Amino acid sequence: MTVDTLESANLRNRMVDQLIADQAAKGLTLPASVEAALRTVPRELYAPNTPLPEAYANSAIVTKRRGEESISSVSAPFLIAEMLGQAVDALDGLKGRHVLEIGSGGYNASLLAELVGPAGSVTTVDIDPEVTDRASACLAAAGYHDVKVVCADAEHPVEPGRRYDLIIVTAGAWDIPSAWREQLTDGGVLVVPLRTFGLTRSWALRRAGQELVSHSHRQCGFVSVQGAGAHEVRYLDIADGVHLRLDEDQQVDPAMVTELMLQPRRQAWAGFSLAPRTVLADLDLWLATRLVGEADEFVILTAQEAAVESGVVAPAWRFGTPATVETGAFCYRSELLWTGQKFDVGAIAHGPHASAAAKRMVEHMRAWVEASSPSPALRVFAAQTPDGDLPAGTVLDKRHSRLVLTFTPTEEKGLS
Ligand SMILES: C[S@@+](CC[C@H](N)C(=O)[O-])C[C@H]1O[C@@H](n2cnc3c(N)ncnc32)[C@H](O)[C@@H]1O
């Protein structure tokens, strides 16, 4: 493959400069070792036939689709940078570490190879033989001959008997299979994009005995895990360009929500002036843990740009906004109300019980702000753990694990 190396290096450096600036705007710092790796590995070698500027755009490059759905991609640089940063921070560096990457493509595996150095090791596993063949070819072309590529369903142990300091999952998971915990050394770290209440966060979880305890989390989105651990996501049409995202075990009648949406809109505001850095992704998980037991269904609203522009809906974030559905009310977190540099949060509801539903959502927002905008913390236990052995918090039962979410105050207060 012929590559214009000077242009490639320039684009790569520009991409990394932008990643550093974007992370700084979020209050994050890209670890120096991750920066060095990103400046070293030519991303275009993992995206053959992609024009060079696209290979260095800050977005995923889809490499395989099933119908409309993307099932494999070279992950977006900002996500890779944030997740590698989570791993480096949680393990205090990756030099000499032994790593399992779940979901191959080659690019992230080669960054990991740079990070662990010759004393460490990287195994990458993918369920899809087309992906592993491609990843093997790309890694060989780029000169990363020591990365081991395995084709298997990573729901099960990948190299039986082996333990890793880091397992980094690069597909969206609904659950944490016991094999992921058991393949970690004690103190080892699992970085995993995990869906809880329909909201995906990349969690860095450290193993402590049979438990996993969160170290950090970031908002993210990924193609879904396939194979034995697959858990379907469904989209229901409720208006032109407006959808509800549901987990496979949730039931909502879309016609009922469509009917409710035809009724006038009620808006409620929390009544705060919040600082721009307030992490609203944390508020969304807070709302989920509070509303899930109070409304019939807690769901995620998504909308196309045209539906927002034409005023059909005014969600906080059109790619995924908390919403509740019950008899007589459909409610969601609304777009922000800006006054100068500060903003307020609010809710919109439709239906005969709209005012009560909007008021309830907004009261939970007030409680979050008054508690100093706490951040979620996650502890993961094996499925057979008895209730009495779980700590206080919101318990979410999955197939192989029991998750407990709690909220801890953040240092920076959003309230002014
Ligand atoms: C976003 S891509 C991986 C990107 C890659 N890490 C990179 O370097 O950019 C996600 C991959 O996860 C794989 N995958 C999904 N479910 C899996 C499973 N159960 N076991 C192993 N791989 C899986 C998919 O086949 C897909 O190729």
Ligand as a Chemical Component Dictionary entry (heavy atoms), coordinates in Angstrom:
data_LIG
# 
_chem_comp.id                   LIG 
_chem_comp.type                 NON-POLYMER 
_chem_comp.pdbx_formal_charge   0 
_chem_comp.three_letter_code    LIG 
# 
loop_
_chem_comp_atom.comp_id 
_chem_comp_atom.atom_id 
_chem_comp_atom.alt_atom_id 
_chem_comp_atom.type_symbol 
_chem_comp_atom.charge 
_chem_comp_atom.model_Cartn_x 
_chem_comp_atom.model_Cartn_y 
_chem_comp_atom.model_Cartn_z 
_chem_comp_atom.pdbx_ordinal 
LIG C1  C1  C 0  -16.271 -1.506  16.944 1  
LIG S1  S1  S 1  -15.654 -3.007  16.341 2  
LIG C2  C2  C 0  -14.046 -3.140  17.064 3  
LIG C3  C3  C 0  -13.131 -2.007  16.750 4  
LIG C4  C4  C 0  -11.681 -2.285  16.974 5  
LIG N1  N1  N 0  -11.338 -2.597  18.338 6  
LIG C5  C5  C 0  -10.774 -1.169  16.471 7  
LIG O1  O1  O 0  -9.569  -1.331  16.622 8  
LIG O2  O2  O -1 -11.226 -0.167  15.958 9  
LIG C6  C6  C 0  -16.560 -4.188  17.311 10 
LIG C7  C7  C 0  -16.249 -5.624  17.012 11 
LIG O3  O3  O 0  -16.743 -6.433  18.064 12 
LIG C8  C8  C 0  -16.959 -7.721  17.520 13 
LIG N2  N2  N 0  -17.774 -8.525  18.439 14 
LIG C9  C9  C 0  -19.087 -8.376  18.709 15 
LIG N3  N3  N 0  -19.484 -9.325  19.578 16 
LIG C10 C10 C 0  -18.410 -10.078 19.878 17 
LIG C11 C11 C 0  -18.192 -11.209 20.725 18 
LIG N4  N4  N 0  -19.171 -11.756 21.428 19 
LIG N5  N5  N 0  -16.939 -11.725 20.796 20 
LIG C12 C12 C 0  -15.923 -11.181 20.075 21 
LIG N6  N6  N 0  -16.078 -10.124 19.240 22 
LIG C13 C13 C 0  -17.297 -9.567  19.161 23 
LIG C14 C14 C 0  -17.630 -7.410  16.195 24 
LIG O4  O4  O 0  -17.524 -8.489  15.295 25 
LIG C15 C15 C 0  -16.877 -6.153  15.746 26 
LIG O5  O5  O 0  -15.879 -6.469  14.801 27 
# 
loop_
_chem_comp_bond.comp_id 
_chem_comp_bond.atom_id_1 
_chem_comp_bond.atom_id_2 
_chem_comp_bond.value_order 
_chem_comp_bond.pdbx_ordinal 
LIG C1  S1  SING 1  
LIG S1  C2  SING 2  
LIG S1  C6  SING 3  
LIG C2  C3  SING 4  
LIG C3  C4  SING 5  
LIG C4  N1  SING 6  
LIG C4  C5  SING 7  
LIG C5  O1  DOUB 8  
LIG C5  O2  SING 9  
LIG C6  C7  SING 10 
LIG C7  O3  SING 11 
LIG C7  C15 SING 12 
LIG O3  C8  SING 13 
LIG C8  N2  SING 14 
LIG C8  C14 SING 15 
LIG N2  C9  SING 16 
LIG N2  C13 SING 17 
LIG C9  N3  DOUB 18 
LIG N3  C10 SING 19 
LIG C10 C11 SING 20 
LIG C10 C13 DOUB 21 
LIG C11 N4  SING 22 
LIG C11 N5  DOUB 23 
LIG N5  C12 SING 24 
LIG C12 N6  DOUB 25 
LIG N6  C13 SING 26 
LIG C14 O4  SING 27 
LIG C14 C15 SING 28 
LIG C15 O5  SING 29 
# 
